[in-house]
Amino acid sequence: MLTREDIEKIIEANQEVFPSKENFESFKDEIKQSFSDLQTSVDSYAKKADDYFQEMVALSHKVDRHEKWFHQIADKLGIKLEY
């Protein structure tokens, strides 16, 4: 037969293994906050990546424009540019 002490030990053990509704609600809130933080981080990184991509496109157009000018100058001077 189980004694009162045995029953209390079983109850304590179950409380540690099985979360209560309050514990689950706080866990749910923590998960929501963690997900929100993660989403903010991903959005921030995506913005930085997009800005970098746009900068590289602009830089590429600038280099193409300068290359065209070099070829025009070389043609006027009678120099053949090889690359």
SERO-4910 file (N, C-alpha, C, O; in steps of 0.05 Angstrom, whole numbers):
BEGIN
 pado doro    nc1    nc2    nc3   cac1   cac2   cac3    cc1    cc2    cc3    oc1    oc2    oc3
  Met    A     17    -23      0      0      0      0     18     25      0     38     25     13
  Leu    A      9     45    -15     25     69    -16     20     87      8     -3     90     17
  Thr    A     41     98     18     38    116     40     34    145     30     37    150      6
  Arg    A     27    162     48     23    190     40     48    202     28     47    218      9
  Glu    A     71    194     39     97    204     29    102    194      1    113    209    -16
  Asp    A     96    169     -5     99    158    -32     82    173    -52     91    179    -74
  Ile    A     58    179    -44     39    193    -62     50    221    -68     48    231    -90
  Glu    A     61    235    -47     72    261    -51     96    260    -70    100    279    -86
  Lys    A    113    239    -67    136    236    -85    127    233   -114    139    244   -132
  Ile    A    106    217   -118     95    213   -145     84    239   -156     89    245   -180
  Ile    A     70    254   -140     59    280   -149     82    299   -157     81    312   -177
  Glu    A    103    300   -140    126    317   -146    140    309   -172    147    326   -188
  Ala    A    143    283   -176    156    273   -200    140    280   -224    151    288   -245
  Asn    A    114    277   -223     97    284   -246     96    314   -252     94    322   -275
  Gln    A     99    330   -231     99    359   -236    124    367   -252    123    385   -268
  Glu    A    146    353   -247    171    359   -261    170    349   -290    182    362   -307
  Val    A    157    327   -295    156    315   -321    135    327   -339    140    333   -362
  Phe    A    112    332   -328     89    342   -343     85    372   -336     81    379   -313
  Pro    A     87    389   -356     84    417   -351     54    424   -345     36    411   -354
  Ser    A     51    444   -329     24    454   -323     16    473   -345     32    480   -363
  Lys    A     -9    481   -345    -20    499   -365     -5    526   -364      1    538   -384
  Glu    A      1    535   -340     16    560   -336     44    558   -348     54    576   -361
  Asn    A     57    535   -343     84    531   -354     83    531   -384    100    542   -397
  Phe    A     63    518   -395     60    517   -424     55    544   -436     66    551   -457
  Glu    A     39    561   -423     33    588   -433     58    605   -433     63    619   -452
  Ser    A     74    603   -412     99    618   -411    119    608   -432    133    624   -445
  Phe    A    119    582   -436    136    570   -458    127    580   -485    144    587   -502
  Lys    A    101    581   -489     90    591   -514     98    620   -519    104    628   -541
  Asp    A     96    636   -498    104    664   -500    134    667   -507    142    684   -523
  Glu    A    151    650   -495    179    650   -500    185    643   -530    201    655   -543
  Ile    A    170    623   -539    174    614   -567    165    636   -586    179    641   -606
  Lys    A    143    650   -580    134    672   -597    155    694   -598    161    705   -619
  Gln    A    167    700   -575    187    721   -574    212    713   -589    224    729   -603
  Ser    A    220    688   -585    244    678   -600    240    678   -630    257    686   -645
  Phe    A    216    670   -638    210    670   -667    209    699   -677    219    704   -700
  Ser    A    198    717   -662    197    745   -670    226    756   -673    232    771   -692
  Asp    A    243    750   -654    271    758   -655    285    747   -680    300    761   -694
  Leu    A    280    721   -685    292    708   -708    282    721   -734    297    725   -753
  Gln    A    256    727   -735    245    739   -759    256    767   -764    262    774   -787
  Thr    A    260    782   -743    273    808   -745    301    806   -755    310    822   -772
  Ser    A    316    786   -745    344    782   -755    344    775   -784    361    785   -799
  Val    A    327    758   -793    326    749   -821    318    773   -839    330    776   -860
  Asp    A    299    789   -830    291    812   -846    314    832   -848    318    844   -869
  Ser    A    328    836   -826    351    854   -826    373    844   -846    384    860   -861
  Tyr    A    379    818   -845    399    807   -863    390    809   -892    406    815   -910
  Ala    A    364    804   -897    353    806   -924    356    834   -935    362    838   -959
  Lys    A    351    854   -918    353    882   -927    383    888   -934    388    901   -954
  Lys    A    401    879   -917    429    884   -922    438    870   -948    453    882   -964
  Ala    A    429    846   -952    435    832   -977    424    846  -1001    438    848  -1022
  Asp    A    400    856  -1000    387    870  -1022    402    896  -1028    407    902  -1051
  Asp    A    409    911  -1007    425    935  -1010    452    929  -1024    460    944  -1042
  Tyr    A    465    908  -1015    491    900  -1027    487    893  -1056    503    901  -1073
  Phe    A    466    878  -1063    461    871  -1091    457    895  -1108    468    897  -1130
  Gln    A    441    914  -1098    436    938  -1113    462    954  -1117    466    966  -1138
  Glu    A    478    955  -1097    504    969  -1099    522    956  -1119    536    970  -1135
  Met    A    523    930  -1120    539    915  -1139    529    920  -1168    546    922  -1186
  Val    A    503    921  -1172    492    927  -1198    501    955  -1208    509    958  -1230
  Ala    A    498    974  -1189    506   1001  -1196    536   1003  -1202    544   1016  -1221
  Leu    A    552    989  -1187    581    989  -1191    588    975  -1218    606    985  -1232
  Ser    A    574    954  -1225    578    941  -1250    572    959  -1274    587    960  -1293
  His    A    551    974  -1272    544    993  -1293    565   1015  -1295    572   1024  -1317
  Lys    A    575   1024  -1272    596   1044  -1272    621   1034  -1286    634   1048  -1302
  Val    A    629   1010  -1279    653    998  -1292    649    994  -1322    668   1000  -1337
  Asp    A    625    985  -1330    620    983  -1359    622   1009  -1373    632   1011  -1395
  Arg    A    611   1030  -1360    612   1057  -1372    641   1066  -1375    649   1077  -1396
  His    A    658   1062  -1354    686   1070  -1356    701   1054  -1377    717   1065  -1391
  Glu    A    695   1028  -1379    707   1012  -1400    700   1022  -1428    718   1023  -1445
  Lys    A    676   1030  -1431    667   1041  -1457    683   1066  -1464    692   1070  -1486
  Trp    A    686   1083  -1443    701   1108  -1448    730   1102  -1455    742   1115  -1472
  Phe    A    742   1083  -1442    770   1075  -1448    773   1066  -1477    792   1073  -1491
  His    A    753   1050  -1486    754   1041  -1513    750   1064  -1533    763   1065  -1554
  Gln    A    733   1083  -1526    729   1106  -1544    755   1123  -1545    763   1132  -1566
  Ile    A    768   1127  -1522    793   1142  -1522    814   1127  -1537    829   1139  -1553
  Ala    A    816   1101  -1534    836   1085  -1548    831   1086  -1578    850   1088  -1593
  Asp    A    806   1085  -1587    800   1088  -1616    809   1114  -1627    820   1116  -1649
  Lys    A    804   1136  -1612    812   1162  -1621    842   1165  -1622    853   1180  -1639
  Leu    A    856   1151  -1604    886   1153  -1604    898   1132  -1622    922   1132  -1626
  Gly    A    882   1114  -1633    893   1093  -1650    906   1071  -1635    925   1058  -1646
  Ile    A    898   1066  -1612    910   1044  -1595    890   1022  -1594    866   1026  -1590
  Lys    A    900    997  -1597    882    974  -1595    884    963  -1566    906    956  -1556
  Leu    A    861    962  -1553    860    952  -1526    853    922  -1526    834    914  -1540
  Glu    A    868    907  -1512    863    878  -1510    857    871  -1481    869    881  -1462
  Tyr    A    837    854  -1478    831    844  -1451    819    817  -1452    812    805  -1432
***
